[in-house]
């Protein structure tokens, strides 16, 4: 939930940027191509790709090579070759489950009657978005921009695309603070085994509770907030700016209400809820299997809490996709829980290889598949040319609360 502010900024500005400097098939900057796969996001220009690759390479060297030597953990990283193949296979199997549940979450929020996306199309959008998330910006901003662009190209109106993206993110991340609260309380009270100091249990749980309260407050923003602000600013020279600014909390509120409504109505949101829970469960299972690959047994509550506390480092803005930051944050979290450094390093680095780097090759393939799909959509006349006030079919909405 902590990344929602940055993600809202992306959604507020990205739609205006799609006509700028797309990258051609050969990687060179080119003018927009209406018939060759759609206007590409400016985030994929040659310069941005090269810069990001350089930064990522430097961070990999720093976190995987230099840091262990500087802190005297060369022996810990040498254990990477001692991982049990069976447990590595288990971890990879959980990663495949994570792929599937992530696509299910997405299709449960924006697919079906809301937008006629096939499972293949949903897969292409999500896997391409994962690749963009890995390389561009923090808090998933690169993947958000690409996914929003794909929804617009698929024919979803601007406002509906933005609110559904907010719903998708909210439904995905609501389980994050909930897990921190539940595990924090259970660890502190001794119901779950593991380190139960206030710093790693109650303090994170309190912060997570504040995040949930803020999300609930945003969801309570009046549905006619834009009209109210427009009426208040009527006649003022900044009236246009006020209306545009009002669209941000209005869209966020609508998206959060959609997410909460999906949770409250299993018949409508069951696929999305199951996908969200399954996505986090699969990722945690990858980390658990990574520990087991080195013969390390960590209490389940510690695995869950350490996972989520470490993932907070993904919000660091200068680390593309959290490269280096999440590795260090997760290692630090488990050290606070008393897991020995010689056990933490190889397990966390193995987890990151499987959960972070493994999706990149299929994600790149999916990106080029998505370009072909977008080209087909354009030939079919699917891209939305309507005003943002045009709504999707009423049967596809998540109840009256989304209006």
C-alpha positions in Angstrom: 0.0 0.0 0.0 3.0 2.3 0.6 3.6 2.6 -3.2 0.1 3.7 -4.1 1.1 7.4 -4.1 3.8 6.9 -6.7 1.6 4.6 -8.7 -1.1 7.2 -8.8 1.3 9.8 -10.2 2.2 7.3 -13.0 -1.4 6.7 -13.9 -2.1 10.5 -13.8 0.6 11.3 -16.3 1.3 8.2 -18.4 -1.6 8.5 -20.8 -0.1 11.8 -22.2 3.3 10.3 -22.8 2.5 7.4 -25.1 3.1 9.5 -28.2 6.7 10.3 -27.3 9.7 8.6 -28.8 8.7 5.0 -29.1 11.4 2.4 -29.7 11.5 0.5 -33.0 12.0 -3.2 -33.4 15.7 -2.7 -33.8 15.9 -0.7 -30.6 16.3 2.7 -32.3 14.1 5.6 -31.4 11.4 6.2 -34.0 8.2 8.0 -34.6 4.9 6.5 -33.5 3.7 3.7 -35.6 -0.1 3.4 -35.8 -0.1 0.1 -37.6 3.0 -1.7 -36.3 2.1 -2.7 -32.8 0.9 0.5 -31.3 2.7 3.5 -29.9 5.2 2.2 -27.5 5.9 3.6 -24.1 8.7 6.2 -23.9 10.1 4.1 -21.0 11.4 1.7 -23.6 13.5 4.1 -25.5 17.0 3.0 -26.4 18.6 5.4 -23.9 16.4 4.4 -21.0 17.1 0.7 -21.7 20.8 1.2 -21.9 20.9 3.3 -18.7 18.8 0.8 -16.8 20.9 -2.2 -17.9 24.1 -0.5 -16.7 22.5 0.4 -13.3 21.2 -3.1 -12.9 24.6 -4.7 -13.8 26.4 -2.5 -11.3 23.8 -3.3 -8.5 24.2 -7.0 -9.3 27.9 -6.9 -8.9 27.6 -4.8 -5.7 25.1 -7.1 -4.0 26.2 -10.5 -5.2 30.0 -10.0 -5.3 31.3 -7.0 -3.5 29.0 -6.8 -0.4 29.6 -10.4 0.7 33.4 -9.8 0.5 33.2 -6.5 2.3 31.3 -8.0 5.3 33.3 -11.2 5.4 30.6 -13.5 4.0 32.5 -15.0 1.1 31.9 -18.5 2.5 28.2 -17.9 2.6 28.0 -17.1 -1.1 30.2 -20.1 -1.9 27.3 -22.3 -0.5 25.1 -21.3 -3.5 26.5 -24.3 -5.4 25.4 -26.6 -2.5 21.7 -26.1 -3.0 19.6 -29.3 -3.2 18.2 -29.7 -6.8 14.9 -31.1 -5.5 14.2 -28.0 -3.4 15.2 -25.7 -6.3 12.8 -27.5 -8.5 10.1 -27.0 -5.8 10.9 -23.3 -5.7 10.7 -23.0 -9.5 7.3 -24.8 -9.4 6.0 -22.2 -6.9 7.3 -19.5 -9.3 5.1 -20.9 -12.0 2.2 -20.9 -9.6 3.0 -17.2 -8.9 2.8 -16.5 -12.7 -0.6 -18.2 -12.9 -2.1 -16.6 -9.9 -0.9 -13.1 -10.9 -2.6 -13.5 -14.3 -5.8 -14.7 -12.5 -5.7 -11.7 -10.3 -5.5 -9.4 -13.3 -8.2 -11.1 -15.3 -10.4 -11.2 -12.3 -10.3 -7.4 -12.0 -10.2 -6.2 -15.6 -11.2 -9.2 -17.6 -14.5 -11.1 -18.2 -17.4 -8.8 -18.8 -15.4 -5.7 -17.9 -13.0 -6.1 -20.9 -13.1 -9.1 -23.3 -9.5 -10.3 -22.6 -8.6 -13.9 -23.3 -6.3 -15.7 -20.8 -3.5 -15.5 -23.4 -3.9 -11.7 -23.7 -4.0 -11.3 -19.9 -0.8 -13.4 -19.8 1.0 -11.2 -22.3 0.0 -8.0 -20.6 1.0 -9.3 -17.1 4.3 -10.9 -18.1 5.3 -7.9 -20.2 4.4 -5.8 -17.2 6.5 -7.9 -14.9 9.5 -7.4 -17.2 8.9 -3.6 -17.2 8.6 -3.7 -13.4 11.9 -5.5 -13.1 13.8 -2.9 -15.1 12.0 0.4 -14.8 11.3 2.5 -11.7 10.5 1.6 -8.2 7.2 0.5 -6.6 6.3 -1.2 -9.9 5.8 2.0 -11.8 7.2 0.7 -15.1 4.8 -2.3 -15.1 1.9 -0.1 -14.2 2.6 2.2 -17.1 2.8 -0.6 -19.6 -0.3 -2.4 -18.2 -2.4 0.9 -18.3 -1.2 1.4 -21.9 -2.3 -2.1 -22.8 -5.7 -1.6 -21.3 -6.2 1.6 -23.3 -5.1 -0.2 -26.5 -7.5 -3.1 -25.7 -10.4 -0.6 -25.8 -11.0 0.4 -22.2 -11.8 4.1 -21.6 -9.2 6.2 -19.9 -11.1 6.7 -16.6 -12.1 3.1 -16.4 -8.6 1.9 -17.1 -7.1 4.1 -14.4 -9.7 3.0 -11.7 -9.4 -0.7 -12.7 -5.6 -0.4 -12.3 -6.1 1.1 -8.9 -8.4 -1.8 -8.0 -5.9 -4.3 -9.3 -3.1 -2.8 -7.2 -5.3 -2.4 -4.1 -6.5 -6.0 -4.3 -3.0 -7.2 -4.7 -1.4 -5.1 -1.9 -4.2 -5.2 0.7 -2.9 -8.6 1.8 0.5 -7.1 2.4 -0.3 -5.0 5.5 -2.9 -7.6 6.6 -0.2 -10.3 6.7 2.2 -8.0 8.6 -0.5 -7.3 11.2 -1.5 -10.9 11.7 2.0 -12.4 11.7 3.3 -9.5 13.9 0.6 -10.1 16.5 0.9 -13.9 16.4 4.7 -13.7 16.8 4.5 -11.2 19.6 2.0 -13.3 21.5 3.9 -16.5 21.0 1.3 -18.2 18.9 3.9 -18.5 16.2 7.5 -19.5 16.9 10.3 -17.0 16.2 11.8 -13.7 17.3 9.1 -11.6 18.8 10.8 -8.2 19.6 8.6 -5.2 19.3 10.8 -3.8 16.4 9.9 -6.7 14.1 6.3 -7.4 15.2 4.3 -4.6 16.7 5.9 -1.6 15.1 5.5 -3.0 11.5 2.0 -4.1 12.4 1.1 -0.5 13.6 2.4 1.0 10.4 0.5 -1.5 8.4 -2.7 -0.7 10.3 -2.2 3.0 9.5 -1.8 2.2 5.8 -5.0 0.3 5.8 -6.8 3.1 7.6 -5.5 5.6 4.9 -6.8 3.3 2.1 -10.2 3.1 3.8 -10.2 6.9 4.1 -9.5 7.3 0.4 -12.3 4.9 -0.4 -14.7 7.2 1.6 -14.0 10.2 -0.6 -17.4 11.3 -2.0 -18.2 10.0 -5.5 -19.0 13.5 -6.7 -15.8 15.0 -5.4 -14.9 16.3 -8.9 -18.3 18.0 -9.2 -17.9 19.6 -5.8 -14.4 20.9 -6.5 -15.4 22.1 -9.9 -18.4 24.1 -8.4 -16.1 25.5 -5.7 -13.4 26.6 -8.2 -15.9 27.9 -10.8 -14.8 31.2 -12.2 -11.3 30.9 -10.7 -8.4 31.2 -13.1 -7.1 27.8 -11.8 -10.5 26.0 -12.2 -9.2 23.7 -14.9 -6.2 22.7 -12.8 -8.4 22.1 -9.8 -10.7 19.8 -11.8 -7.7 17.8 -13.1 -6.2 17.5 -9.6 -9.6 16.3 -8.3 -9.6 13.4 -10.8 -6.7 11.8 -8.9 -8.5 11.2 -5.6 -11.7 10.5 -7.4 -10.1 7.7 -9.5 -8.3 6.3 -6.4 -11.5 6.3 -4.4 -13.4 4.6 -7.2 -10.7 2.0 -7.7 -10.5 1.2 -4.0 -14.3 0.8 -3.7 -14.1 -1.6 -6.7 -11.5 -3.6 -4.9 -13.4 -3.8 -1.6 -16.5 -4.7 -3.5 -14.8 -7.6 -5.2 -13.6 -8.9 -1.8 -17.1 -8.6 -0.4 -18.7 -10.4 -3.4 -17.0 -13.8 -4.0 -19.3 -14.6 -6.9 -17.9 -11.6 -8.7 -14.4 -11.2 -7.3 -13.5 -14.8 -6.3 -11.0 -15.2 -9.1 -9.3 -11.9 -8.3 -9.1 -12.6 -4.5 -7.9 -16.1 -5.0 -5.3 -14.8 -7.5 -4.0 -12.1 -5.1 -3.7 -14.5 -2.1 -2.2 -17.2 -4.3 0.4 -14.8 -5.7 1.7 -13.8 -2.2 1.5 -17.4 -0.9 3.5 -18.7 -3.9 6.2 -16.0 -3.5 6.6 -16.8 0.2 6.7 -20.5 -0.6 9.6 -19.8 -3.1 11.5 -18.2 -0.2 10.7 -21.1 2.2 11.9 -23.6 -0.4 15.0 -21.6 -1.0 15.9 -21.9 2.7 15.1 -25.6 2.6 17.4 -26.0 -0.4 20.3 -25.2 2.0 19.0 -27.4 4.8 17.8 -24.4 6.8 14.5 -24.6 8.7 12.9 -21.2 9.5 9.6 -20.9 11.3 6.7 -20.1 9.0 5.8 -16.9 10.8 9.4 -15.6 10.5 9.4 -16.5 6.8 6.2 -14.5 6.2 7.2 -11.5 8.3 10.7 -11.4 7.0 9.5 -11.6 3.5 7.1 -8.7 3.7 9.5 -6.5 5.8 12.3 -7.1 3.3 10.0 -6.3 0.3 9.4 -2.7 1.7 12.9 -1.9 0.2 11.2 -2.2 -3.2 10.0 1.4 -2.7 13.6 2.8 -2.8 13.4 5.0 -6.0 16.9 4.8 -7.3 16.9 1.0 -7.5 15.2 -0.3 -10.7 12.8 -3.0 -9.7 14.3 -3.0 -6.2 17.5 -4.6 -7.5 20.0 -4.7 -4.6 17.7 -2.9 -2.3 15.2 -5.8 -1.8 18.1 -8.3 -1.5 19.7 -6.2 1.2 16.4 -5.4 2.9 15.3 -9.1 3.0 18.7 -10.2 4.3 18.6 -7.5 7.0 15.1 -8.5 8.0 16.1 -12.1 8.6 19.2 -11.1 10.5 16.9 -9.2 12.8 14.9 -12.4 13.3 18.1 -14.1 14.4 18.7 -16.3 11.4 22.5 -16.8 10.9 24.1 -14.7 8.2 25.7 -17.8 6.6 22.1 -19.2 6.1 20.4 -16.0 5.1 22.7 -15.0 2.2 22.5 -18.0 0.0 18.8 -18.5 0.6 17.8 -14.9 -0.1 20.0 -14.7 -3.2 18.5 -18.0 -4.5 15.0 -16.7 -3.9 15.8 -13.5 -5.8 17.3 -15.4 -8.8 14.1 -17.5 -9.0 11.4 -14.9 -8.2 13.0 -11.9 -9.7 15.3 -12.9 -12.6 13.5 -16.0 -13.9 10.4 -14.1 -15.1 12.5 -11.7 -17.2 13.1 -13.9 -20.3 9.4 -14.9 -20.7 8.5 -11.3 -19.9 10.6 -10.0 -22.8 9.0 -12.6 -25.1 5.6 -11.6 -23.9 6.3 -7.9 -24.6 6.9 -8.6 -28.3 3.8 -10.9 -28.3 1.8 -8.1 -26.8 3.0 -5.7 -29.5 1.6 -8.1 -32.1 -1.6 -8.4 -30.1 -2.0 -4.6 -29.9 -1.5 -4.4 -33.7 -4.3 -6.9 -34.1 -6.5 -4.9 -31.8 -5.8 -1.8 -33.8 -6.8 -3.6 -37.0 -10.0 -4.7 -35.3 -10.7 -1.1 -34.3 -10.6 -2.0 -30.6 -8.6 0.9 -29.2 -10.8 3.3 -27.3 -11.5 6.5 -29.2 -14.3 7.6 -26.8 -14.3 10.2 -24.1 -13.3 9.1 -20.6 -16.9 9.4 -19.5 -18.0 6.4 -21.6 -18.5 3.4 -19.4 -18.0 -0.3 -19.9 -21.1 -2.5 -20.0 -23.0 -2.2 -16.7 -22.9 -6.0 -16.1 -19.1 -5.8 -16.0 -18.8 -3.4 -13.2 -18.1 -4.4 -9.7 -21.5 -3.3 -8.5 -22.9 0.2 -8.0 -19.9 1.1 -5.7 -17.7 1.6 -8.8 -19.6 4.5 -10.2 
